[in-house]
Every structure is written in C-alpha cells, then in structure tokens.
Amino acid sequence: MARIVRHEVRDGFGRENALGMIGRVYLVLGIAGALFSVVLSAALGQLFWIAAGVLFLAFGVAFHVLFGAFGEVIALLKRSWGVKTDFKVSGEASGTIFLCSECGAMVYESSERCPRCSEEFVPGGEGAARDTGS
C-alpha cells in the first residue's frame, strides 16, 4: 500500500526585492518615455523624438535587467554565506506538493488512490511520511 509523501519547499521575499522594484520603475519609465516621444514626434513633426524614445526604452529595459540581476546576486551571496534570505531567484519555485511513494506521481493530499499506478494510499496519517528534502 502506497502513502502520500508531503514535500515542502520554501520561497518568499526579502529586502533584495527593492532592486527588482527599482528595475520595474525604470522599465515603466522607459515605456512611458517611448510613448511620450511618439506623441511629441507627431505633434512637432520631428523624427528625432522617435529616436530619443527608442533610446529611452532601451535604457529602461537595460536597467530593469541589471537591477533584477543585482538583486539575485545579492540573494545568492547571502545564501552561500548562510544568511537567511527569501528573495526569489529566477528558475526557483515554491509550495507544497504531494507525491505517491510508489511511482512519484503528483497527487492531491486527499487522494485515496494514485492516478498513475492505482495504488491505494494509507488513510488519514497512518504511515504518512514527511519529506523535506529538495
């Protein structure tokens, strides 16, 4: 008889998110500057403003990427030194998933039978294992 294995993962946010927020502000400013330059170019009839808008947008995107990367570098350095940080690094996910102990299929916590291997689960906590590995 199979059992549901509870697998917990942790994720959250720390102060490193301020760098990501600053990056998003630059991105929004870049987009707003590009849109404003299109309006200004149409009003004044000068193509120079379109080029300025594209340049403004490029700087906004570049600062967005750079500030996000700086936040991730700080979070990874903290983790490597053993300092607790809840910053989400790209490619990282969090939550609790439940797995069948026989075949590894993802199941609901309340499942009575595995959808993949059809094994019955041990009812309500009897023999339920807790796995907190990565």
Backbone bond lengths (Angstrom), bond angles and torsions (degrees), N, CA, C in turn:
res aa  C-N    CA-C-N  psi(-1)  N-CA   C-N-CA  omega(-1)  CA-C   N-CA-C  phi
1 M - - - 1.457 - - 1.528 108.00 -
2 A 1.308 116.52 131.63 1.464 122.55 -177.99 1.517 110.31 -82.64
3 R 1.306 115.80 169.49 1.460 121.29 175.85 1.519 108.73 -136.78
4 I 1.315 116.39 156.64 1.463 121.61 176.95 1.519 107.18 -85.29
5 V 1.320 116.06 128.20 1.458 121.92 179.77 1.514 108.16 -101.02
6 R 1.319 116.71 122.38 1.465 121.54 178.94 1.525 107.82 -86.43
7 H 1.312 116.08 124.32 1.465 122.01 -177.79 1.521 107.76 -122.36
8 E 1.318 117.91 111.69 1.459 121.56 -177.62 1.523 110.59 -102.40
9 V 1.323 114.74 138.16 1.450 121.57 173.35 1.515 107.67 -126.88
10 R 1.327 116.90 153.28 1.459 121.21 -172.96 1.522 109.92 -119.14
11 D 1.305 114.83 139.22 1.465 119.89 175.83 1.519 107.89 -159.35
12 G 1.288 116.79 151.86 1.451 121.89 178.97 1.514 109.49 -174.37
13 F 1.309 115.45 -155.91 1.457 119.67 -176.09 1.521 111.01 -132.38
14 G 1.306 116.43 147.22 1.451 122.86 177.31 1.516 110.32 -128.39
15 R 1.303 116.36 -165.86 1.463 120.73 -178.23 1.517 113.61 -68.90
16 E 1.295 117.87 -17.86 1.466 120.69 178.00 1.523 111.15 -62.23
17 N 1.328 116.55 -18.47 1.464 120.25 179.08 1.516 112.63 -63.87
18 A 1.329 117.52 -20.47 1.466 119.70 178.68 1.526 110.16 -59.74
19 L 1.330 117.25 -36.58 1.464 119.46 178.48 1.529 110.71 -66.58
20 G 1.312 116.87 -39.83 1.463 119.72 175.91 1.515 111.79 -63.64
21 M 1.334 116.17 -37.87 1.471 121.02 178.59 1.532 109.97 -65.08
22 I 1.313 117.19 -43.04 1.467 120.61 178.16 1.526 109.60 -61.67
23 G 1.335 116.55 -41.12 1.461 120.18 177.57 1.515 112.27 -60.91
24 R 1.342 116.83 -40.24 1.464 120.03 178.52 1.522 111.61 -67.28
25 V 1.331 116.71 -35.42 1.472 120.29 176.79 1.528 109.77 -62.64
26 Y 1.346 116.80 -44.19 1.468 119.76 177.58 1.526 111.01 -62.09
27 L 1.318 117.21 -38.48 1.459 120.00 179.25 1.526 110.91 -64.45
28 V 1.321 117.16 -45.45 1.467 121.00 178.56 1.527 110.57 -63.19
29 L 1.333 116.83 -42.32 1.468 119.72 177.61 1.528 111.39 -62.89
30 G 1.323 116.92 -38.43 1.466 120.49 177.82 1.515 112.17 -63.40
31 I 1.332 116.29 -43.38 1.464 120.65 178.46 1.529 110.63 -65.64
32 A 1.338 115.91 -44.20 1.468 119.96 178.84 1.527 110.81 -62.86
33 G 1.332 117.08 -41.03 1.465 120.84 178.39 1.515 112.09 -63.66
34 A 1.337 116.42 -39.06 1.468 119.73 178.66 1.522 110.86 -66.30
35 L 1.328 117.06 -43.02 1.466 120.20 178.54 1.527 111.52 -65.23
36 F 1.322 116.22 -41.52 1.459 120.55 178.31 1.523 110.99 -62.87
37 S 1.338 116.30 -38.19 1.468 119.25 -179.52 1.528 111.60 -67.09
38 V 1.329 117.50 -32.33 1.467 120.33 176.84 1.523 109.63 -66.41
39 V 1.327 116.43 -44.17 1.469 120.64 178.19 1.518 110.19 -63.37
40 L 1.325 116.65 -44.46 1.465 121.17 -179.59 1.528 110.76 -63.93
41 S 1.324 116.65 -39.97 1.460 120.49 179.31 1.537 110.91 -64.98
42 A 1.325 116.06 -39.86 1.469 119.40 178.64 1.519 111.31 -67.81
43 A 1.335 116.24 -37.08 1.466 119.89 -178.43 1.526 111.89 -72.31
44 L 1.343 116.48 -40.09 1.464 120.00 -176.05 1.526 113.19 -95.11
45 G 1.334 117.17 -15.53 1.459 120.10 -179.99 1.516 113.38 73.28
46 Q 1.319 117.82 25.19 1.469 121.23 -179.84 1.530 109.09 -117.59
47 L 1.327 116.13 127.17 1.458 121.08 -179.74 1.528 112.99 -74.41
48 F 1.317 117.59 -14.23 1.454 121.18 178.52 1.525 111.51 -55.28
49 W 1.316 116.71 -36.21 1.468 120.77 -176.53 1.525 111.88 -69.53
50 I 1.332 117.46 -29.16 1.467 119.93 175.55 1.525 109.51 -65.89
51 A 1.321 116.84 -43.98 1.469 120.57 178.58 1.530 110.54 -62.68
52 A 1.326 116.08 -40.07 1.470 119.40 177.87 1.532 110.49 -64.29
53 G 1.320 117.62 -38.39 1.464 121.43 178.82 1.519 112.29 -65.67
54 V 1.336 116.42 -40.89 1.463 120.57 177.95 1.531 109.87 -64.60
55 L 1.305 117.02 -40.88 1.464 121.51 177.73 1.531 110.59 -64.03
56 F 1.311 116.51 -42.88 1.459 121.41 178.50 1.530 110.66 -61.80
57 L 1.327 116.53 -42.41 1.465 121.24 178.25 1.526 110.91 -64.63
58 A 1.326 116.97 -41.91 1.471 120.66 179.04 1.524 111.06 -61.33
59 F 1.335 117.46 -42.79 1.463 120.24 177.53 1.530 111.02 -65.27
60 G 1.325 117.23 -38.61 1.464 120.42 178.37 1.516 112.38 -61.77
61 V 1.332 116.69 -44.30 1.462 121.32 178.95 1.526 110.22 -66.41
62 A 1.334 117.08 -43.28 1.466 120.48 -179.56 1.522 111.50 -62.24
63 F 1.331 117.91 -44.67 1.466 120.52 179.12 1.528 110.99 -66.84
64 H 1.332 116.82 -35.30 1.465 120.47 177.07 1.533 110.33 -59.59
65 V 1.318 116.59 -47.68 1.467 121.49 -179.74 1.524 110.83 -66.49
66 L 1.330 117.30 -44.36 1.467 120.64 -178.15 1.522 112.87 -63.87
67 F 1.325 117.84 -46.25 1.457 119.94 -179.43 1.528 111.15 -66.22
68 G 1.332 117.66 -37.03 1.464 120.23 175.72 1.523 111.68 -63.49
69 A 1.338 116.10 -41.52 1.467 120.23 178.76 1.528 111.29 -66.57
70 F 1.330 117.49 -39.57 1.472 120.06 177.70 1.524 110.77 -61.34
71 G 1.324 117.14 -41.21 1.464 120.50 177.83 1.521 111.70 -61.21
72 E 1.337 116.67 -41.71 1.454 120.28 178.73 1.522 111.92 -67.09
73 V 1.324 117.61 -39.40 1.458 120.77 178.79 1.530 110.25 -62.56
74 I 1.319 116.92 -44.03 1.464 120.43 178.96 1.529 110.23 -62.31
75 A 1.323 117.27 -43.32 1.469 120.89 179.65 1.530 110.98 -63.24
76 L 1.328 117.00 -43.26 1.461 119.94 -179.99 1.524 111.93 -67.27
77 L 1.319 116.95 -36.95 1.473 119.62 176.02 1.525 110.83 -64.25
78 K 1.328 116.35 -43.30 1.465 119.80 177.93 1.524 110.82 -59.77
79 R 1.318 116.45 -45.23 1.461 119.88 -179.90 1.520 111.60 -62.83
80 S 1.332 117.22 -40.43 1.466 119.62 -179.39 1.523 111.81 -67.14
81 W 1.326 117.82 -24.67 1.463 121.60 177.84 1.522 112.40 -93.45
82 G 1.333 116.80 2.65 1.454 120.95 177.66 1.515 115.02 83.34
83 V 1.330 117.43 11.29 1.460 121.06 178.39 1.525 108.03 -86.50
84 K 1.331 116.94 133.07 1.462 121.03 -177.99 1.529 110.15 -69.99
85 T 1.309 116.04 128.17 1.460 122.12 173.99 1.513 108.44 -141.29
86 D 1.308 116.78 141.56 1.460 121.72 -179.61 1.523 111.72 -107.26
87 F 1.326 117.77 16.66 1.457 121.99 -178.94 1.520 109.67 -67.95
88 K 1.318 117.07 133.99 1.456 121.27 178.80 1.521 109.53 -83.29
89 V 1.296 115.75 116.25 1.461 121.91 177.02 1.517 107.40 -88.88
90 S 1.330 117.34 142.51 1.461 119.49 -176.96 1.527 111.13 -56.90
91 G 1.299 114.00 141.59 1.451 120.01 -178.15 1.515 113.00 85.23
92 E 1.310 117.66 7.73 1.456 122.53 -176.84 1.525 108.88 -111.93
93 A 1.305 117.08 138.76 1.460 120.70 179.79 1.525 109.78 -129.36
94 S 1.329 116.15 167.51 1.455 118.73 -179.68 1.510 110.96 -144.70
95 G 1.304 115.10 165.69 1.448 121.05 177.66 1.510 110.13 137.08
96 T 1.301 115.41 -174.29 1.459 121.63 176.94 1.510 107.82 -117.82
97 I 1.304 115.71 130.29 1.455 120.39 175.92 1.518 108.05 -120.94
98 F 1.309 116.50 156.51 1.454 121.88 179.88 1.523 107.58 -119.95
99 L 1.336 115.60 131.45 1.457 121.64 -174.77 1.522 110.64 -123.20
100 C 1.316 115.76 149.60 1.455 121.65 172.98 1.522 107.67 -75.74
101 S 1.322 117.07 133.19 1.464 120.32 -178.40 1.529 112.33 -73.37
102 E 1.322 117.80 -15.41 1.464 120.60 -178.43 1.530 112.28 -88.50
103 C 1.342 116.45 -49.85 1.471 118.86 -173.41 1.525 113.70 -116.14
104 G 1.346 117.90 -11.43 1.461 120.94 178.76 1.509 115.07 85.31
105 A 1.325 118.03 7.22 1.463 121.18 179.87 1.530 109.77 -68.69
106 M 1.337 116.97 146.97 1.463 120.17 175.54 1.520 108.77 -76.80
107 V 1.347 114.89 134.67 1.460 121.43 -178.59 1.516 109.24 -135.64
108 Y 1.326 116.65 167.27 1.458 121.47 173.10 1.523 109.13 -80.98
109 E 1.317 116.12 154.02 1.461 120.64 179.79 1.533 110.46 -61.41
110 S 1.309 117.31 -31.11 1.459 121.60 -177.23 1.538 113.31 -92.33
111 S 1.332 117.96 6.21 1.465 120.81 -178.30 1.519 111.29 -62.88
112 E 1.324 115.83 144.20 1.463 121.09 177.34 1.524 111.33 -101.88
113 R 1.336 116.11 -20.59 1.464 121.40 -176.83 1.530 108.35 -146.71
114 C 1.321 116.80 144.96 1.471 121.48 178.84 1.526 109.45 -74.17
115 P 1.336 118.53 131.64 1.471 120.53 -179.97 1.531 112.49 -70.76
116 R 1.338 118.09 -21.88 1.461 120.02 -176.95 1.535 111.75 -91.17
117 C 1.340 116.90 -54.44 1.469 119.63 -174.71 1.528 113.16 -102.00
118 S 1.314 117.80 -3.61 1.473 124.73 177.15 1.519 114.74 64.05
119 E 1.331 117.87 15.93 1.467 120.61 175.40 1.516 109.59 -69.88
120 E 1.330 116.72 143.70 1.459 121.27 175.54 1.513 108.93 -81.92
121 F 1.345 116.41 142.47 1.456 120.69 178.54 1.513 110.50 -90.32
122 V 1.321 115.85 150.24 1.457 121.96 175.90 1.522 106.94 -64.32
123 P 1.329 118.47 127.89 1.472 119.79 -177.34 1.520 113.24 -66.98
124 G 1.339 115.10 146.46 1.474 128.14 172.99 1.496 120.52 26.32
125 G 1.279 119.90 62.65 1.455 121.26 169.35 1.506 114.73 93.95
126 E 1.348 120.34 -18.32 1.452 120.73 178.22 1.524 108.22 -66.67
127 G 1.289 116.99 113.22 1.459 120.72 177.58 1.503 114.09 74.82
128 A 1.324 118.13 7.43 1.465 119.28 178.42 1.510 108.89 -68.02
129 A 1.291 117.18 129.50 1.469 121.25 -177.12 1.514 109.48 -99.42
130 R 1.297 115.07 154.94 1.454 121.70 179.57 1.515 107.50 -119.81
131 D 1.329 116.27 120.59 1.456 121.33 -178.39 1.516 107.78 -118.08
132 T 1.325 117.88 118.36 1.460 120.51 -178.72 1.518 111.31 -112.55
133 G 1.327 117.22 18.33 1.463 120.66 178.40 1.510 110.79 -72.88
134 S 1.341 116.61 177.45 1.458 119.99 -178.04 1.496 111.96 -83.81
